[in-house]
Each structure stands twice: as structure tokens, then as C-alpha cells.
Amino acid sequence: MDATALAPHPPPSSHTRPSQAPSSQDPPRSGPRLGLGRFETLKRRAAGTPGLVSFAGGLPAPGEFPRTKLAASFVRALQTPSCPALQYGWPEGDEDLRSWIAGQLRRRGASVAADDVIVTSGAQQAVSLAAQMLRGPGARIGVDPESYPGALELFQALGATVVDDGRHVDAHYLMPAVSNPRGRRMSPRERAKVLSTLRPIIEDDAYADLCFDGPAPRPLLAEAPDRVFHVGTFSKTLCPGLRVGWLVPPRALRSDVLKLKQAADLQAASLPQAILEDYLRNEDFDQRLVRLREFYARRAARMEQALRRYLPGWRLEPPAGGFAIWVEPDAEPNEAFFLAAAIEHGVAFDPGSLFRANGAVTPFALRLCFSSVERDEDLDEGIRRLARCWAEVA
Amino acid sequence: MDATALAPHPPPSSHTRPSQAPSSQDPPRSGPRLGLGRFETLKRRAAGTPGLVSFAGGLPAPGEFPRTKLAASFVRALQTPSCPALQYGWPEGDEDLRSWIAGQLRRRGASVAADDVIVTSGAQQAVSLAAQMLRGPGARIGVDPESYPGALELFQALGATVVDDGRHVDAHYLMPAVSNPRGRRMSPRERAKVLSTLRPIIEDDAYADLCFDGPAPRPLLAEAPDRVFHVGTFSKTLCPGLRVGWLVPPRALRSDVLKLKQAADLQAASLPQAILEDYLRNEDFDQRLVRLREFYARRAARMEQALRRYLPGWRLEPPAGGFAIWVEPDAEPNEAFFLAAAIEHGVAFDPGSLFRANGAVTPFALRLCFSSVERDEDLDEGIRRLARCWAEVA
């Protein structure tokens, strides 16, 4: 195995929490917590470690980036006479791109027009705009016990209270199609329950197109368009480097959201939008999604197999889609120590505490991303390294 | 004159205010105010009017976009094995790009290292991050009587009080090298005065590289790095479609700013950063700046000449740099009515009230951008149309 093949991918900025202030009043449930400053250090050390197998970061597979086609789209986009690709654009984003996004959502059962869509600087900004529209600081936002760190961090930064234990909330943040980090699909009963509360919902659909069993399911947006903020992105299905996502806010709030968006950064970058618009017009995106679903499903199965073989005591639930497997080992070592030891063994992961609003290290858990290793074989090798490390530490 | 040559450029999202809530308690100083909803309508109508000469929007000249070179940079950036151009990156931005930015600032006398620089989603986000670091809602931010609408709108959205009359403030927002909309350079005395207040300063240097008399001057950052938030961008000197700017915050606040940045949108888009980094490594940017300064200075002079010829009663101060001339006509018609009439005559501009914190329409003023018309001759034609309209209306 050569070092280049295993060279770490670029830094995991997607699904890792940059800071650490626990939101809820409760202290971490038990055990010493991995400080995020410390995690940041480890993360950067991992990125600089040659030969490392990284299961961290929630990054898509770089081998699946359609480089040549994007380059062709770029060249075509530059040929338009007034060159809108390089100029300022409208704050709501490119019209053709918004039409395409609306069309995708209509196919899934939601009643969405191009004018309902706001193109954002990635899904993170879409979640940020939605959260800012919820009732001011002090709003109580309900999340799963494990949730997307970027959202947790954001809600806390906005002064909201993150509630992960089912107590009363003012709004929900959910990933109904494929959750992060657990890769779960919400059951019909759970959907019905959350809809019955009549509260605003931020529906983060980042991984919805990567359900292993087929096309993205009907979004919550279709059931309650007047109180669902629907969030999507091209970062998982095409590439994160374009930094293009979208928000479909309730219609009554659209103009307020647009003002917030404009104050934040005027508009999403024109160039990536122009590339995307051209790419989507010329390529069969459905076909791409079919291939990606097969690709990631195969990787998930292989990682699961390796885990069952080398770490048979670890609990896991096979994911319904997405990039990762959430595992709960059979012992409770110090999280920071175990991550540092794993990096020494040449493998990295995202520690479970990152995904918890209060940073709890218990129950001890890891998110293992199968998405971005260079080759399928790296999945086996990475899990073997993890198992060797576990045998020494736990 | 063919219609295509004069076809309106893409929409002016750069320097126009999306909403209207006046910030200070005072009502508009006099006269009926151009509602921003109304302005939005007119702006979009203008964008759809064939043959229009647009002096609105603060857009750079599309003819000066280095299309071929950017395409070459894109293709090169895609050839890197792990393709960081299309992947997630670090929240602070590309290291080589930050080094380049720091180098530029050092040449201007500021002591800046690559690690001091945070790459942002345009200058607007840099101003937004800086403003969020100022003492909470209710902070009083001092601005010029006419200032950048995107900043005014933002400060108001954040709950700050915008102060434009020299009363006590908690912080300053300034464009010392070239102001927008007036195109003024701060005098040494003004610099000394604002520095002597010892208050935080947001230094928006968007146009600093486009001073007609030579390289960008020494920034305020060089004098007070511990309380200046320095803001820059490639939107005016290269192209806005990349949406890449930067913020140099005081060192003590860097990690807090970075957390805010990450919560807002994780990171600036990787692709535009990779293109830029390659472009700057391979091109002589100083040479480009010399040419751009000559280009815009020539346009400024030509517009000034046309104004003095066709509208000799209008007051103007020749700009020291940038994209626009601020004019104060010799009568006070209804602003909204005059803009609508001008569009009927085939010419558009940014109404003066947009640049005032309280939306005052008096003294009646216009910002006329000479930057983005297709050909130099369009400057004469646009001013002739404006003069014809003025003769009918005023």
C-alpha cells in the first residue's frame, strides 16, 4: 500500500465542531471531554500525517468529482458575452439553477416554484438563515441526541438553547431522510409525531439524495410548507468546493430571509452557480445519483463487514444512506486519548462527543466515514488499524 | 449604437440596499423617500431593459475579467491529485492565498502574517463578521453621512445604531483609501483624528487598490492592529463572481471570529480560492492593477467631462479612485420619480438615499458608476440621456 494512496484528504471542515461551549446547562454526562481546541489540534495533526486512513470529516469521495465535466462547464460559462459567471448576481441566486432545484423538489411531492428557492453559500448558511428566523435568542431548538455539529455550534452561537431529550421546544432541527451522524431514516410514525406539534422545522436534507434504497423520499416540506425551512446542498452529491446549497423558507418569510442573506454575504458566488447551472443542463444528474448510491452503499457494506470482523464487540446500526457508520464500542476509554492513539496507529475518526449538544463523551461512540478514503481496500486497512489500537487501549 | 453593446449587465447586488428600515430614530430629512421595495422593482426593470446604459450597481468592467487566464487556472487546479479545489477546506481559507494577502498588506506597511488572515465569502461577510464582534446589539457604529449600503443594512440588521453625524460612537466603519460612494481619500488629519479615539475600526478597503494616483496607501491596520478589522476583496480588482474577500481581525479575536465564520457558512468556497491561488502565482497582479487604475481613471475623467458639458449645474468632486462619481444636482425632484423617468430615457443610476443610514433624499444626489458600461462612448450617451431626462423633470 503506497503512502500516496492513503494520503489524508483535505481538512474535515464539514462535520466537525469548531468550538466547544456546551449549550445546555447540564455538564457532560460523564468522563473527561475532548476539548475542541484539542480536537482541532488532533485534526490538523491527522491531516499532516502521511499514510493516514481518515474516517473523519464527512467528505465525499474525490474520485467521484466530475472534474472534466465541470471544467467543460466552466469554459462554456465564460463564453457568455457579458460573463455573468464572473460578475455580481441577484441575492436569491441564478434563476435557472433555482428552477432546477424547485423541479427536483416537485418530483418528491413538494409544491415549490423557482421563486421559493434561495441559493445559499452551502447548506450551513441555509441552516444559519433558517435559525435566525426562529424566535430570537433563547429559542429552544429540538435536535436528536446526536446531530450535525455545524448546526449545534450554530444554534449555540445564536443564543438558542439546544434540547436533545424531548423536552418542550420552539422548533425542530431534523434530517428526516438520512440523519447525521447515525444515517437513520425517520419512521412514518416519527414524521407524523413531529408534524403534529405544528412547530417550525428546519429540514436538513443534505444526504437525502444518497439514500441507499433509491431516490430521496418525500420531504417534510411537502406536508407543511408554511413552517418548514427546507435545506439542501450539492456538497454531498457533486462536490463541496462549489459551496452551493439552498433554502426553501416558508413563503411568508422569503423576503426577510433574503434580506438576511444579503446582509450576510450579498449572494452565493456567481461562478460556482454558473458552472452548476451549465453542468446540470448538460448532464444526467439522476444517472449520477444512481451511481453514487451504489458506490456509497458498497462502501458502507464493506466497512460494516470489516467492523463485524475486526471489532465484533462494537454495536452498529447499518446506515440507510450517507457517508458514515455510527459505532458504539464495548468499553469507555478516554475519548481524546483514544483518538490520539488511533492517529498514532494511522487512522482517524470523528469522536462521538462532537455530535452531542452538551459534548457528552458517554455513551462512548465514534463516527466512521467510509466516504472519502481513496480505495475500498483502505476501509479494511483502517478498521484493522482501529482494532489494533483498540486492543492496546481499551 | 447596437443594443447588445448596451445591454444591461447582471443585476447590481453589490452596492444597493435590499431593505429599508431606517436605523436612526430621525425620520428622513425631507421629501418622499424611495421605498426600497420600489427601488428593487425599478432595479429589476432596468436590468430587463434592452439598450439601457446602467450607471448603477458598483460593478467592475466585465471586459477586464481575465477569462482565459482564470480558465487556465481552473484546469490546473483540477489536476492536483486529491483535488482540494472541489473538496472541503479549512475554515480560515487556503494557506497560500492567505500568505499572498498578508504579503500585499506587509508591502503597505502593516505587520501581517498569513495566520492573521481569514478568507471570507466576499468583503460583505468580512464586514459582517467584524460587526458581530463589536459590543452586542445597540452598539453605536459611526459612518460617513454617505456610506456603503451593504454595511448600513447589515449594521441595522444586527441591531446596531448607525451614527452618521459625529455624535458619540462605540466603533467606526470607514473606507479610508477610497470611500464609497464619494470616492474620497481620508486626509492625514482625518486619519489622525479617528485613530486618536482609540475605538475599534472596521476598515473597508474594497477599492484601495484602485486609487487613481498609484498603489494602495498605508492602511489604518498598520497603525492600530489591535483594534482594526481590516477588510479586503478581489471583487473590484479581479471579478466578483469568485466571491472571495478577507478579514484581518485583531489577533486576540481571531479564534472567536473563526468560530463565527464557521457557524455562518463553514468556509469560503474552495474552488474560487484554488483558482485565485493559481492565478496569483502565475500572473503579475501589480501589472494588472496598474492597467486597471489607468482604465478606471480614464473612465472617471470621461464621465466627469460629460457631466460638466451636459449637466454643468450639477456639483461633483472628482473621485480619488473607485468606480463612481457622486453628484449633487441643482434641483430636488422626487427621487423615485426621477429614477423611473431616467430608466424610461434609457439610463439608470443609484439614488442617493440608498447611501444614507436614515434614507434621506435630501440633499438630492446620485451615484453614477462609470465602471461597468461596455464602452467608453456609453459614458457620453448615458449622461446625454440623463441630461435630457433632467431637462424634462427638474
Chai-1 contact restraints between the chains, C-beta under 6 A:
chainA,res_idxA,chainB,res_idxB,connection_type,confidence,min_distance_angstrom,max_distance_angstrom,comment,restraint_id
A,H9,B,S82,contact,1.0,0.0,6.0,A-B,restraint_1
A,P10,B,P84,contact,1.0,0.0,6.0,A-B,restraint_2
A,P10,B,Q87,contact,1.0,0.0,6.0,A-B,restraint_3
A,P10,B,G89,contact,1.0,0.0,6.0,A-B,restraint_4
A,P11,B,W90,contact,1.0,0.0,6.0,A-B,restraint_5
A,S13,B,Y88,contact,1.0,0.0,6.0,A-B,restraint_6
A,S13,B,W90,contact,1.0,0.0,6.0,A-B,restraint_7
A,S13,B,P91,contact,1.0,0.0,6.0,A-B,restraint_8
A,S13,B,L266,contact,1.0,0.0,6.0,A-B,restraint_9
A,S13,B,Q267,contact,1.0,0.0,6.0,A-B,restraint_10
A,S14,B,Y88,contact,1.0,0.0,6.0,A-B,restraint_11
A,P18,B,K259,contact,1.0,0.0,6.0,A-B,restraint_12
A,P18,B,Q262,contact,1.0,0.0,6.0,A-B,restraint_13
A,S19,B,K259,contact,1.0,0.0,6.0,A-B,restraint_14
A,L59,B,Y88,contact,1.0,0.0,6.0,A-B,restraint_15
A,P62,B,S82,contact,1.0,0.0,6.0,A-B,restraint_16
A,P62,B,C83,contact,1.0,0.0,6.0,A-B,restraint_17
A,P62,B,Q87,contact,1.0,0.0,6.0,A-B,restraint_18
A,F65,B,C83,contact,1.0,0.0,6.0,A-B,restraint_19
A,F65,B,L86,contact,1.0,0.0,6.0,A-B,restraint_20
A,R67,B,L78,contact,1.0,0.0,6.0,A-B,restraint_21
A,A71,B,V75,contact,1.0,0.0,6.0,A-B,restraint_22
A,A71,B,L78,contact,1.0,0.0,6.0,A-B,restraint_23
A,F74,B,F74,contact,1.0,0.0,6.0,A-B,restraint_24
A,V75,B,A71,contact,1.0,0.0,6.0,A-B,restraint_25
A,L78,B,R67,contact,1.0,0.0,6.0,A-B,restraint_26
A,L78,B,A71,contact,1.0,0.0,6.0,A-B,restraint_27
A,S82,B,H9,contact,1.0,0.0,6.0,A-B,restraint_28
A,S82,B,P62,contact,1.0,0.0,6.0,A-B,restraint_29
A,C83,B,P62,contact,1.0,0.0,6.0,A-B,restraint_30
A,C83,B,F65,contact,1.0,0.0,6.0,A-B,restraint_31
A,P84,B,P10,contact,1.0,0.0,6.0,A-B,restraint_32
A,A85,B,G241,contact,1.0,0.0,6.0,A-B,restraint_33
A,L86,B,F65,contact,1.0,0.0,6.0,A-B,restraint_34
A,L86,B,C239,contact,1.0,0.0,6.0,A-B,restraint_35
A,L86,B,G241,contact,1.0,0.0,6.0,A-B,restraint_36
A,Q87,B,P10,contact,1.0,0.0,6.0,A-B,restraint_37
A,Q87,B,P62,contact,1.0,0.0,6.0,A-B,restraint_38
A,Q87,B,P240,contact,1.0,0.0,6.0,A-B,restraint_39
A,Q87,B,G241,contact,1.0,0.0,6.0,A-B,restraint_40
A,Y88,B,S13,contact,1.0,0.0,6.0,A-B,restraint_41
A,Y88,B,S14,contact,1.0,0.0,6.0,A-B,restraint_42
A,Y88,B,L59,contact,1.0,0.0,6.0,A-B,restraint_43
A,Y88,B,P240,contact,1.0,0.0,6.0,A-B,restraint_44
A,G89,B,P10,contact,1.0,0.0,6.0,A-B,restraint_45
A,W90,B,P11,contact,1.0,0.0,6.0,A-B,restraint_46
A,W90,B,S13,contact,1.0,0.0,6.0,A-B,restraint_47
A,P91,B,S13,contact,1.0,0.0,6.0,A-B,restraint_48
A,S121,B,S121,contact,1.0,0.0,6.0,A-B,restraint_49
A,S121,B,D265,contact,1.0,0.0,6.0,A-B,restraint_50
A,G122,B,D265,contact,1.0,0.0,6.0,A-B,restraint_51
A,G122,B,L266,contact,1.0,0.0,6.0,A-B,restraint_52
A,Q124,B,D265,contact,1.0,0.0,6.0,A-B,restraint_53
A,Q124,B,L266,contact,1.0,0.0,6.0,A-B,restraint_54
A,Q125,B,D265,contact,1.0,0.0,6.0,A-B,restraint_55
A,S128,B,A264,contact,1.0,0.0,6.0,A-B,restraint_56
A,E153,B,A263,contact,1.0,0.0,6.0,A-B,restraint_57
A,L154,B,A263,contact,1.0,0.0,6.0,A-B,restraint_58
A,A157,B,A263,contact,1.0,0.0,6.0,A-B,restraint_59
A,C239,B,L86,contact,1.0,0.0,6.0,A-B,restraint_60
A,P240,B,Q87,contact,1.0,0.0,6.0,A-B,restraint_61
A,P240,B,Y88,contact,1.0,0.0,6.0,A-B,restraint_62
A,G241,B,A85,contact,1.0,0.0,6.0,A-B,restraint_63
A,G241,B,L86,contact,1.0,0.0,6.0,A-B,restraint_64
A,G241,B,Q87,contact,1.0,0.0,6.0,A-B,restraint_65
A,G241,B,S270,contact,1.0,0.0,6.0,A-B,restraint_66
A,G241,B,L271,contact,1.0,0.0,6.0,A-B,restraint_67
A,L242,B,L271,contact,1.0,0.0,6.0,A-B,restraint_68
A,R243,B,A269,contact,1.0,0.0,6.0,A-B,restraint_69
A,K259,B,P18,contact,1.0,0.0,6.0,A-B,restraint_70
A,K259,B,S19,contact,1.0,0.0,6.0,A-B,restraint_71
A,Q262,B,P18,contact,1.0,0.0,6.0,A-B,restraint_72
A,A263,B,E153,contact,1.0,0.0,6.0,A-B,restraint_73
A,A263,B,L154,contact,1.0,0.0,6.0,A-B,restraint_74
A,A263,B,A157,contact,1.0,0.0,6.0,A-B,restraint_75
A,A264,B,S128,contact,1.0,0.0,6.0,A-B,restraint_76
A,D265,B,S121,contact,1.0,0.0,6.0,A-B,restraint_77
A,D265,B,G122,contact,1.0,0.0,6.0,A-B,restraint_78
A,D265,B,Q124,contact,1.0,0.0,6.0,A-B,restraint_79
A,D265,B,Q125,contact,1.0,0.0,6.0,A-B,restraint_80
A,L266,B,S13,contact,1.0,0.0,6.0,A-B,restraint_81
A,L266,B,G122,contact,1.0,0.0,6.0,A-B,restraint_82
A,L266,B,Q124,contact,1.0,0.0,6.0,A-B,restraint_83
A,Q267,B,S13,contact,1.0,0.0,6.0,A-B,restraint_84
A,A269,B,R243,contact,1.0,0.0,6.0,A-B,restraint_85
A,A269,B,A269,contact,1.0,0.0,6.0,A-B,restraint_86
A,A269,B,P272,contact,1.0,0.0,6.0,A-B,restraint_87
A,S270,B,G241,contact,1.0,0.0,6.0,A-B,restraint_88
A,L271,B,G241,contact,1.0,0.0,6.0,A-B,restraint_89
A,L271,B,L242,contact,1.0,0.0,6.0,A-B,restraint_90
A,P272,B,A269,contact,1.0,0.0,6.0,A-B,restraint_91
